[in-house]
């Protein structure tokens, strides 16, 4: 398949990465695979090249978190790019369906798939939220309109991705999809969920949950101050400030967010009212 590439970002998780690549290389679509290494220290690039010599490996000199995907998309030679994590993979036939949907809906910028977790194939709760999304789009879509997704199982139109500039370079991997989604909608691209696009996710145990909570707190505040009206930014800041009194990780994330306040305020670009209206539908629905 030369219509859709797969980009996988990784850092120091070589064992799960090799397992994932084995799954992806067995797909009948044979999509081009691009591994972007976020400055691993466990020999990831060398191991990947030794085991899968035909794959493209992009080595970064620093850990660029979620924006490392931007490099993979730039390297892709296909009109569509799908993202997998180093512990997730697509079902056979999923990417074929995705290509057909993107051809049918030229305004479609993002198509999120259904994520089944671990061997018991539990549905990721985010998928239930996407399937029951209260959002609307004036144009036809292959499934419910969305303003968020799970980045380990999503396909994007490369032109749309480049149009919004990809993922924000300051954001971590954890919740980065939200601001990317509102930027897509602001640019006029549609986002949808298709439950017949199936991926499997086996979450790696190699995770720093404390650091993750700090980053989610920080990036959530940044999102509100970068894109949302003053009222909602201030209200959410107050909520996090209160939570920071009793949660050390939230407090650390809160302080990280505050230290970047000058940069964030200089780059504040509030979304248009039509997109804000869609966000409020989600917030009132849940």
HELIX and SHEET records of a PDB file:
HELIX    1   1 UNK A   14  UNK A   25  1                                  12    
HELIX    2   2 UNK A   44  UNK A   51  1                                   8    
HELIX    3   3 UNK A   65  UNK A   67  5                                   3    
HELIX    4   4 UNK A   68  UNK A   75  1                                   8    
HELIX    5   5 UNK A   94  UNK A  104  1                                  11    
HELIX    6   6 UNK A  125  UNK A  131  1                                   7    
HELIX    7   7 UNK A  158  UNK A  164  1                                   7    
HELIX    8   8 UNK A  177  UNK A  186  1                                  10    
HELIX    9   9 UNK A  209  UNK A  227  1                                  19    
HELIX   10  10 UNK A  230  UNK A  244  1                                  15    
HELIX   11  11 UNK A  248  UNK A  259  1                                  12    
HELIX   12  12 UNK A  261  UNK A  266  1                                   6    
HELIX   13  13 UNK A  273  UNK A  285  1                                  13    
SHEET    1   A 7 UNK A  56  UNK A  59  0                                        
SHEET    2   A 7 UNK A  33  UNK A  37  1                                        
SHEET    3   A 7 UNK A   4  UNK A  10  1                                        
SHEET    4   A 7 UNK A  80  UNK A  84  1                                        
SHEET    5   A 7 UNK A 154  UNK A 157 -1                                        
SHEET    6   A 7 UNK A 108  UNK A 117 -1                                        
SHEET    7   A 7 UNK A 122  UNK A 123 -1                                        
SHEET    1   B 8 UNK A  56  UNK A  59  0                                        
SHEET    2   B 8 UNK A  33  UNK A  37  1                                        
SHEET    3   B 8 UNK A   4  UNK A  10  1                                        
SHEET    4   B 8 UNK A  80  UNK A  84  1                                        
SHEET    5   B 8 UNK A 154  UNK A 157 -1                                        
SHEET    6   B 8 UNK A 108  UNK A 117 -1                                        
SHEET    7   B 8 UNK A 190  UNK A 201  1                                        
SHEET    8   B 8 UNK A  88  UNK A  90 -1                                        
END                                                                             
